[in-house]
């Protein structure tokens, strides 16, 4: 590894599994000084934080909160204020999904998904802002989705990911004066625990994907690491799409294949 994050302190939400865990491992490999792993699954967080430490010499701080809780964020940032002098990277990755149509989506499900995926991102940026300001060269990475670029049959999830895209641009405009960059990442179909229930659907769409396959969590983590590092020093308010080319016109690929156009 190249030590791209040497000396940096990073916080990752949803860090106990999936994309969040992949981000943490990559950060440790790239010599981050301190990584705060945040997740509401306390037992799993404690277990994986020990394994993560095997990838390098980073200081690992596991902290269990529900990202929808304002009191939780306040307690976390109060705790961190006594442990770290600044925060260089914030990855708002925690997310949930329930694939319901308008007709099937209950208000309870809607509120839960919006609360985690959208409000959790808002609270993360709001409560970590003071620590991020102290860096003078910080990066916020908000995890959206290709559903934040297109329509999708899971209405609440789609709405939340479009909101993350918009909040990212607002934050980029507001935080630039503090030297804070803010970008959103938009993965396509990735093999993660969140997508386990639609694994067959994911691989059924491979024919619509120019690369012909689903993505891996490590592939997303490497781009998140790039955004966290100084290599992306002039990127802010951007949308980074990681979908193997699907939204570039993949919906026409299967038809083009049938007519031997490509």
C-alpha positions as CSV (number, residue, x, y, z in Angstrom):
1,X,0.0,0.0,0.0
2,X,1.0,3.6,-0.5
3,X,0.1,5.2,2.8
4,X,-2.5,7.5,1.2
5,X,-4.2,8.2,4.5
6,X,-1.1,8.5,6.7
7,X,-1.8,10.8,9.6
8,X,-5.5,11.0,9.0
9,X,-8.4,10.3,11.3
10,X,-11.5,8.9,9.8
11,X,-15.0,8.0,10.9
12,X,-17.1,5.4,9.1
13,X,-20.8,4.6,9.8
14,X,-22.3,1.2,9.1
15,X,-18.8,0.0,9.7
16,X,-19.6,-3.5,11.0
17,X,-20.3,-5.1,7.6
18,X,-20.5,-4.6,3.8
19,X,-19.3,-1.5,2.2
20,X,-18.5,0.2,5.5
21,X,-16.3,-2.6,6.7
22,X,-14.5,-2.7,3.4
23,X,-13.8,1.0,3.7
24,X,-12.4,0.6,7.2
25,X,-10.1,-2.2,6.0
26,X,-8.8,-0.2,3.1
27,X,-8.3,2.9,5.4
28,X,-6.2,0.8,7.8
29,X,-4.2,-0.7,4.9
30,X,-3.5,2.9,3.7
31,X,-2.1,3.8,7.1
32,X,-4.8,6.0,8.6
33,X,-3.8,7.1,12.0
34,X,-7.2,6.5,13.7
35,X,-10.4,4.9,12.4
36,X,-13.7,5.3,14.3
37,X,-16.0,2.4,13.5
38,X,-19.6,3.3,14.1
39,X,-22.5,0.9,13.9
40,X,-25.7,0.0,15.9
41,X,-24.8,-3.7,16.0
42,X,-22.6,-3.5,19.1
43,X,-21.7,-7.1,19.3
44,X,-20.6,-7.5,15.7
45,X,-18.8,-4.1,15.9
46,X,-16.7,-5.3,18.8
47,X,-15.9,-8.6,17.0
48,X,-14.9,-7.1,13.6
49,X,-13.0,-4.2,15.1
50,X,-10.5,-6.7,16.5
51,X,-10.1,-8.3,13.1
52,X,-9.7,-5.0,11.3
53,X,-6.7,-4.2,13.6
54,X,-4.8,-7.0,11.9
55,X,-4.6,-5.1,8.6
56,X,-2.3,-2.4,10.0
57,X,-1.2,-0.2,12.8
58,X,-4.2,2.2,12.9
59,X,-5.9,3.0,16.2
60,X,-9.3,1.5,16.0
61,X,-12.2,3.0,18.0
62,X,-15.5,1.1,17.9
63,X,-18.5,3.1,19.0
64,X,-22.1,1.9,18.9
65,X,-24.9,4.3,18.1
66,X,-28.1,4.5,16.0
67,X,-27.3,7.1,13.3
68,X,-30.9,8.3,13.6
69,X,-30.4,9.5,17.2
70,X,-29.4,13.1,17.7
71,X,-28.5,12.3,21.3
72,X,-26.3,9.4,20.0
73,X,-24.4,11.7,17.7
74,X,-24.0,14.3,20.4
75,X,-22.6,11.7,22.8
76,X,-20.2,10.3,20.1
77,X,-18.8,13.7,19.2
78,X,-18.4,14.7,22.9
79,X,-16.5,11.4,23.4
80,X,-14.3,12.0,20.3
81,X,-13.6,15.6,21.4
82,X,-11.7,14.1,24.3
83,X,-9.9,11.5,22.2
84,X,-8.9,13.2,18.9
85,X,-7.9,16.7,18.0
86,X,-9.5,16.7,14.5
87,X,-11.4,14.6,12.0
88,X,-10.1,14.4,8.4
89,X,-12.6,12.0,6.9
90,X,-16.3,11.3,7.4
91,X,-17.9,8.4,5.5
92,X,-21.7,8.4,5.9
93,X,-22.3,4.8,4.8
94,X,-25.0,3.4,7.1
95,X,-28.1,2.4,5.2
96,X,-31.1,0.2,5.1
97,X,-33.6,-0.9,2.4
98,X,-37.0,-2.4,2.0
99,X,-38.0,-2.9,-1.5
100,X,-41.6,-1.7,-1.5
101,X,-43.7,0.0,-4.2
102,X,-45.8,3.1,-3.4
103,X,-48.8,0.8,-2.9
104,X,-47.0,-1.5,-0.5
105,X,-44.8,0.9,1.4
106,X,-46.2,1.7,4.9
107,X,-45.6,5.0,6.6
108,X,-43.6,3.2,9.2
109,X,-41.3,1.7,6.7
110,X,-41.0,5.0,4.9
111,X,-40.0,6.9,8.0
112,X,-37.5,4.2,9.0
113,X,-35.7,4.2,5.7
114,X,-35.7,8.0,5.4
115,X,-34.5,8.3,9.0
116,X,-31.4,6.0,8.5
117,X,-30.4,6.8,5.0
118,X,-31.2,10.5,4.9
119,X,-31.5,11.9,8.4
120,X,-28.5,9.8,9.5
121,X,-26.3,11.5,6.9
122,X,-27.6,15.0,7.9
123,X,-26.8,14.3,11.6
124,X,-23.4,12.9,10.7
125,X,-22.4,16.0,8.8
126,X,-23.9,18.4,11.4
127,X,-22.4,16.9,14.5
128,X,-19.0,16.1,13.0
129,X,-18.6,19.5,11.4
130,X,-16.6,21.1,14.3
131,X,-14.1,18.3,14.3
132,X,-13.9,18.4,10.5
133,X,-13.3,22.2,10.5
134,X,-10.2,21.6,12.6
135,X,-8.6,19.6,9.9
136,X,-8.5,22.4,7.3
137,X,-8.3,19.7,4.7
138,X,-11.2,17.3,5.4
139,X,-13.3,15.1,3.1
140,X,-16.9,13.9,3.6
141,X,-18.0,10.9,1.5
142,X,-21.8,10.3,1.4
143,X,-23.0,6.9,0.2
144,X,-25.8,7.3,-2.3
145,X,-26.6,4.8,-5.0
146,X,-27.5,4.6,-8.7
147,X,-31.0,4.9,-7.4
148,X,-30.1,8.4,-6.5
149,X,-29.6,9.0,-10.2
150,X,-32.6,7.1,-11.7
151,X,-36.0,5.7,-10.7
152,X,-36.3,2.4,-8.8
153,X,-39.1,0.3,-7.6
154,X,-38.2,0.8,-3.9
155,X,-39.7,4.2,-3.4
156,X,-38.4,5.1,0.1
157,X,-34.9,3.9,-0.7
158,X,-34.9,5.9,-4.0
159,X,-36.2,9.0,-2.3
160,X,-33.5,8.8,0.4
161,X,-30.6,8.3,-2.0
162,X,-31.7,11.3,-4.2
163,X,-31.8,13.3,-0.9
164,X,-28.2,12.2,-0.1
165,X,-27.2,13.4,-3.6
166,X,-28.8,16.8,-3.0
167,X,-27.5,17.2,0.6
168,X,-24.0,16.5,-0.7
169,X,-24.1,19.4,-3.1
170,X,-25.5,21.7,-0.4
171,X,-22.8,20.7,2.0
172,X,-20.1,21.1,-0.6
173,X,-21.3,24.7,-1.2
174,X,-21.4,25.5,2.5
175,X,-18.3,23.7,3.8
176,X,-15.9,24.7,1.1
177,X,-14.8,27.8,3.1
178,X,-13.6,25.4,5.8
179,X,-11.4,23.4,3.4
180,X,-13.9,20.5,3.5
181,X,-14.7,18.6,0.3
182,X,-18.0,16.8,0.1
183,X,-18.8,14.1,-2.6
184,X,-21.3,11.4,-3.1
185,X,-20.6,7.8,-4.2
186,X,-23.3,6.0,-6.3
187,X,-22.7,2.2,-6.4
188,X,-24.6,-0.1,-8.7
189,X,-25.3,-3.7,-7.9
190,X,-22.7,-4.8,-5.4
191,X,-22.4,-8.1,-3.6
192,X,-23.0,-7.1,0.0
193,X,-25.1,-8.3,2.9
194,X,-27.6,-5.5,2.3
195,X,-28.2,-7.0,-1.2
196,X,-28.2,-10.7,-0.2
197,X,-32.0,-10.9,-0.5
198,X,-31.8,-9.9,-4.2
199,X,-28.7,-11.7,-5.2
200,X,-30.5,-13.5,-8.0
201,X,-31.8,-10.2,-9.3
202,X,-28.3,-8.7,-9.1
203,X,-26.7,-11.4,-11.3
204,X,-29.7,-11.4,-13.6
205,X,-28.8,-7.8,-14.5
206,X,-25.3,-8.7,-15.6
207,X,-26.4,-8.7,-19.2
208,X,-27.3,-5.0,-18.9
209,X,-23.9,-4.2,-17.5
210,X,-21.1,-3.4,-20.0
211,X,-18.6,-5.1,-17.6
212,X,-21.0,-8.1,-17.3
213,X,-20.8,-8.6,-13.5
214,X,-21.7,-7.2,-10.1
215,X,-19.2,-5.1,-8.2
216,X,-17.3,-6.1,-5.1
217,X,-17.2,-4.1,-1.9
218,X,-13.4,-3.7,-2.2
219,X,-13.8,-1.9,-5.5
220,X,-16.0,0.7,-3.9
221,X,-13.7,1.0,-0.9
222,X,-10.7,1.9,-3.2
223,X,-12.7,4.8,-4.7
224,X,-13.8,5.9,-1.2
225,X,-10.2,5.9,-0.2
226,X,-9.3,8.0,-3.2
227,X,-11.9,10.6,-2.1
228,X,-10.7,10.4,1.4
229,X,-7.1,11.1,0.3
230,X,-5.4,14.2,-0.9
231,X,-5.4,12.8,-4.4
232,X,-8.9,14.1,-4.8
233,X,-8.0,17.6,-3.5
234,X,-10.0,19.5,-6.1
235,X,-13.1,17.3,-6.1
236,X,-16.2,18.6,-4.3
237,X,-19.9,18.4,-5.0
238,X,-19.2,15.5,-7.4
239,X,-21.1,12.3,-8.0
240,X,-18.9,9.3,-8.4
241,X,-20.8,6.5,-10.2
242,X,-19.5,2.9,-9.7
243,X,-21.9,0.7,-11.6
244,X,-19.8,-1.0,-14.3
245,X,-21.4,1.3,-16.9
246,X,-25.0,0.3,-16.2
247,X,-26.4,3.8,-16.1
248,X,-24.4,4.8,-19.1
249,X,-27.0,3.0,-21.3
250,X,-27.0,-0.5,-20.0
251,X,-30.8,-0.7,-20.4
252,X,-30.2,-1.0,-24.2
253,X,-27.3,-3.4,-24.0
254,X,-29.4,-6.6,-24.1
255,X,-31.3,-5.3,-27.1
256,X,-28.1,-4.3,-28.8
257,X,-26.6,-7.7,-28.2
258,X,-29.7,-9.4,-29.8
259,X,-29.2,-7.3,-32.9
260,X,-25.5,-7.8,-32.9
261,X,-24.8,-4.1,-32.7
262,X,-21.9,-4.5,-30.3
